[in-house]
Amino acid sequence: MKNVVLLTVDTLRRDVLGGYGNKGGLTPFIDSLQNKCIRFTKAQSIGPYTQASFPGILTSSYYLEYGRGKKLSPKRTLVSEALKKSGIVTAAFHSNPYLSGYFGWNRGWDIFYDSMDADVSPEIPYIKGDGINSKVDECLFSYTREGKYKPFFLWVHYMDVHEPYVPERKYIDMVDSSISISQDEMFNLFKNVLLKRDVSDEETVGLLKKLYDAHIREIDDYVKEFFGILEKLNLLKNSVIIMTADHGDEFNEHGSLSHDGKMYSELIDIPLFVYGYDRVKAEVCNTLVSNIDIPPTINYLFGLEPAEDFEGHSLLPFEDYPKKGCFGEAIDKIGNKEEETDKPVYFYREDDLKIIYRESDDIWEMYNLKEDPKELNNIINASSLAENMKKKLKPRIRRWVKE
C-alpha cells in the first residue's frame, strides 16, 4: 500500500500552469511532473473561497449542507477521521486560519500543525512554503528513520499565492525585471486597491497580476523542494500525490479583484492532477469532475470504501467515473466581512453549460463555456436549455432551511 499525499495551493488559478496551456514558464517544476500525472482538464471547485471550497476537499460535502455555521459541523466526516479509523496514520501542515483547529478542522489527525501560534506580519500573514516544508521534513524524517513505518496520509497546504501580494524581489525579476516596487508599495497596493476592489486603473490591475504571478513562480520552488524532501527520504516512489487548489483569483474578469462570492471560471476552474512515480506517460481526463471527489479518491487509493456520508465519487479509475453535473455554493460576500443578511449564490455545470443563481438579486445567468469561455454573454433568456438547467439547480437552493 502506498502513502497518499494531498498537496493544495491556496488561490492557484488553473490558467497559470503550463500543463493547462500557460506559455509564461511560471511553473517549470510542476510542468515537469506532467508526464507522470493524470491531469483533469475540467475540475471544478465547489466554492470560490476557502470556507466554501474546503468542505469538498476534506469532507466530500457542500459548504451550506449543514447551514451557515462558522465552525465545521460535527455531522461532517473529515477524510482524516475516516482514514484514522481504518488504521492509517494522518498528518496535516498548513497556515490558513479558516482551516485551523479553532474552526474544527483538526479532527482525525495524528499530527495537525495549523501555525496559529506562529509569529507572522501583516505583509506576509502566513508561514511561507519553505517553513511548511521544513516542518514536513522534520516530521517525515522522524517517522520513517527506522525504515519501517505504516502507510500515511499527508495533507500539505501552501498560502504563498494568497494576497497580500508581497513577493520577494528575485521572483518579481523572474516575471518582469522592469518592475520597480518596494515592499511598502506592494502592501499599499493591497490596502488601497485590492481591499477596496478598485479596478479603475487597468495598469494597476496588471501590476497586481504580475505580483500574483511572481508568487506562482515562488510556489513552484516550494513544490520542487517538497518533492525533493520525499525523494531524499526515499518516500517519493512509494507515494501517490494529488495536487490541486481550493479556488482561483480574479483580476477584473468580472469587475473586481480577489475571490469573493462569485461562480465564474477564474475562481471555480481549478488544476487537479494525480502524480505517480511509476507512471510511464501522461494521461488526460476531460470528464467534468469536482473537488468533492477528492476524499473518496483518497480512500480508494488506500483500498478503502468511501465514508458513508461522502457525497463525491472516486476519480480513479477515471474510466469508471460517472458522468454527472457539478454543483457549488457560497455566501455572496465581499472579502472577510460576511453579514447575516448576505445571501447565497449557487452554480450548476453540465458539460459546457453553466447556470448561476444569485439569491440577493434573484438573478439567473447561464453561459456556454465552449463558445464563451470568459462568461461574458449571459444566455439565460435566449437558450432553450435554460429551463432544464434551472430545474436541476432549484432543488439545491436553500435546501437546509426548514420552512
N, C-alpha and C positions, 0 to 999 in steps of 0.2 A: 504493500500500500504506500502511495506517495504522499508527501506533505502537500498541503494546499495553501497557497498564498493569495490573498486578495490585496492588490495594490491600487489604492484610489487616490486621485489627484483632484483637489477641490478646484472648481471653476475652470476646468480644462475644456476648452472648445474642441469639438471634433475636427474642425477645418484647419487647425494649426499643425496637424500631424501629416508628415509626408505619406504615411500609409493611407491617408484619406484624401490625398491629392494636393497637399500644400507643397509648393515648389521653393519655399523660402529657406529650407535647410535648418529649421528651428529645432528639430528633434532627431539629430543624426543617430544617436544610440537607439532610441525607441524604434526608429525606422529600420535599423539593422536587425532587429528582432523578428521582423515580419515574416521572414522565410521559415520561422519555426512556430508560427501562430495560426490559429483560426481567427479570422477577422470578420466581425459582424458589421455590415455596412449600414444597417437600418436600426441600430439600437436606440431606444428612447428612454429618457428618464421619466419617472412618474411625477416629477415636480421640478420647478425652476430654481429652487434654492435648497440649502442643506436640510432644513427641517422637513421639507415636503418630499425630498428625494430619498434620504437615507432609510426611512421605513421600508422602502422597496429593497434597497441594497443589503440590509442586515436582518430584516424581519419578513420579507416577502409579503408585505401588506401595504395598503394605501394610506396616505397621510391622514385623511379625515375618517378613516374606518371606525375609529372609536371616539369621535368627537374632536373638539378643539383643545384638548389638554396640552399644556406646555411640556409635561413630562411624558416619558414613554409609558404607554398603558401596560399594566401587568398582564393584560389579555394577549398582548403580542408575544410571540416566541422569537427571541434572538437566535440567529444561526449558531452563535456560541453556546447557547443553552442546549440546543438540540444535539450539538456535537459532543459537548462535555458529558451529557447523559449517556452517550454511547462510548465513552472512554477516550475521546480524542482530546489531546492537550491543546489549549487555546490561549492565544496571546494577542494583544492589541496595543498599537503605539500611534498616537495622533496628537494634534494640538488644536482641536476645534471645540470651543466652549459648548456649542449646541449638541455635541456628541459626548459630553462629559458624564462622569458618574452622577453629578448633581441632577441631570435630567434622566437618569435611569439606564444609560447605555452600558453600564459596567456589569450587567448580569451575565453569568455564564463564562467569565474569563478567568483563567488561572493567573494570568498577568494582564493588568489593564493600566496603561500609562496614558493619562489624558493631559498632562503638563499643566494642570490648573494651578499648581503651586509655583510654577516657574516664573522667573523674572523676565518680563517682556517689555517692549517700548511701544508707544503709540505708532511710531513709524513702521515697526515690524512686530505686530501684536500676536506673534505665534512662535513656536520653536521651529527653526528652519529645518529643511530637509536633511542637512548633514547632521544636525543634532538628533533628529529622529533616527537616522541611520546608525549613529553611534550607540544609542540605546538598544536598537535591534541587534547590532553586532555583539554587544556585551551579553545580552540575554541568550542569543543563539549559541555563542561560544560556550557559555556556562552550561547550557542544556545538552549540548552534543559532545562535549570534550572527552567523555569516556568512551565514545564510539557507538554505544548502544543507546537508542532512545526510541520512545513511542512516536508514531506519526503525529504531526501537529498541524493546527490551522493558525495561520498568522495573518492578521489584518494590519496593514500599514497605510496611513493617510498623510499626504503632504498638503500643506496650506500655502505654499510659496507663490502660487499663481494669483492668489486672492488679493484684492485691494487691502490696504492702500498700495499702489504700485510704486515701490521704492527699491528697485533692483540695484545690484552692485554695478559699478562702472564697467567692469570687464564684460558683463552680459549686455549692457547697453551698446558697447562698442561692437559686439558680435552682430547686433541687429542694425545699428546705424551709428557709425562713429562720428557723424556730423552733429549729433545731438549734444548740446552743451547745457547741462542742468545739474543743480546741486540737490542734495538730499532734502534740504529745506524746501526747495522749489517743487520737488516732486510731492512732498507731503502737503504743501499748499494747494497743489492741483487737486489732490484728494479732497481736502476740506472745502475748497471754494468752487470746484467744478463738479467733481464726481458725486459728492454727497448731496449737492443741490440739483443733480441730474441736469446740468446745464449743457445743452448740445448746440448752443447758438453759434459757436465758433468751430468750423469744420477742422481747422488746423490743430486746435487744441484737442479735439476728439481723436484726431490722427496721432498726436503725440501720446495720448493715454494708451492707445492701441499698441504703439511701439514699446512703451514701458511694460505693458502686459506681455508682449512678445519676448521681451528680454527675460521676463520670469519664466516663460516657456523654455527658453534656452537653458536657463538655470535648472529647471526641474529635470530636464533631460540628463544633466550631470548627476543629479541625485539618484535618478533611476539607474544610471550606469554604475554608480557607487554601490547601490543596493544589490544589483546583480553580482557585482564583484565580491561583496560580502558572502553571498550564497555560494559562489564559486570557491572562494578561499576556504570556507568551512565544509566543502565537499557536499553541499546541500542542493546545488542547482540541478544536478542530474536526477535527483530524487524528489523534485517538486514540480507541481503544476501551478502556473501563475496566471491569475485572472487580473487584467488591468482595465480600469475604467475611470470615469469621472462622475461626480454627482449631478453636475449641470454645467452649462456654459456661462458666457458673459455677453452683455450687449454693448455695442459701440454705435449707437444711433441707428441700428437697423429698423427699429420701430419706435423711434422718438425719444430714446432715453439711454441711460448708462447703467452699469452694474447688472444685477439679477433680481428683479422684482417679480411680482405675481403676474407673469405673462407666460404664454404657452407657445411661443414661436421657436423656430428651429435653432436659432443661435443659443437658446437656453436649454432646449429639450433634446436635441440631437447630441448623442454622446459617443465617444470612442469606446469600443469594447472588443478586447481580444483575449484569447487564451493561449498562453505560451507553454510549449512542451519541449524539453531539451532534446528528446529523441525524435521529434517531428522532422521529417525529411524535406517537406516542401510546404509552402504557404497554402492555406485553404481559405476560401471566402464564402461566407454565408450571407445571402442577400434577403433572407427572410426578415420580416418585421419582428423585432424582439424587444423586451422591456427589461429594465434593471430589477424588476420584481422577480425575474427568473434567476437571479444570481444565487440566493440561498439554496434553492433546490438543486442547482448545478454543483454547488459545493458539497452538498450531501451525496449526490450521485458520484462525485469523484472519490469519496470515501466509502463507496459501496453501500450507502445508507438510503433508506426511503426518506422522502421529504417529511418534515414535521406536518402534523395533521392540519394545522391552520395556515400553512404556506399557500399563497394564492397564485404563485407563478408555476412555471414548468421548467424542468431541467433543459438547458440549452444543448446538452450533449446526450446521446449522439445527435448532431444537429439535423441529420436526415429524418429523425423521428419527431422533431419539434412540431407541435400542432399549429396550423395556420390560424391565426386569430388577430383580433384588433388589439391596439394598445390604448390604455386609459391613463389619465393623470389628473391631479387636482392640487390646488394650493389656495391659500388665502390671498386675495388681491390686495397686496400691501406694497408700500414703498420703503426700502431699507429695513431697519430693525424695528420700526415703530408699527407694531400690529395693534390696531384698535379693536375693541369688541364689536364695533359697528362695521369693520371691514368684512366683506363678503367673499365667498369662494369663487374661483374660476376653474373651469374644467376643460379637458380636451379628450377627444377620442380619434384615433387614427386607424384607418383600414387601408391597406395597400398604399396608394399615394394620395388618398383623400384624408384631410384632417378638418375636424369641426371643433370649434371653441365656443364655450358659453361663459359669459361674464355676468354673474348674478347681480352685481352692483348696478349695472346699467340695463340689465335684461337684454343684452346684445348677443347675437349669434354671428359667428364668422365661419366661413368654410374656404379651404384652399385646395387646389390641385397641385401637389408638390412637384409633380413631374413637369408640368407646364409652367409653374410659378414657384420655383424653389425658394425665392426670397419672401414669399407670402405677402405680396403687395396687392393682389387682386381678389377681393372678397367676392366669392361666387354664391353666397348663401341664397340670394334671391334669383339667381339665374340658372342654377343647376337643378335638374330633375331628380338628382340623388340626395338633395338636401333633406327632404322629409324623412327618408330612410335613415340617414346619418343622425338626425335629431332623435329619432325613435330609439336608436341604440345608446345614445348618451343620456337621455332623460331619466331612465331608472336609477342612474348613479347620482343624480342631483339631490342634495340634502337628504340622502338616504339614512343618515344617522339621527335625524331629527324625529322624535316621537310626536306625532300630531295629537 
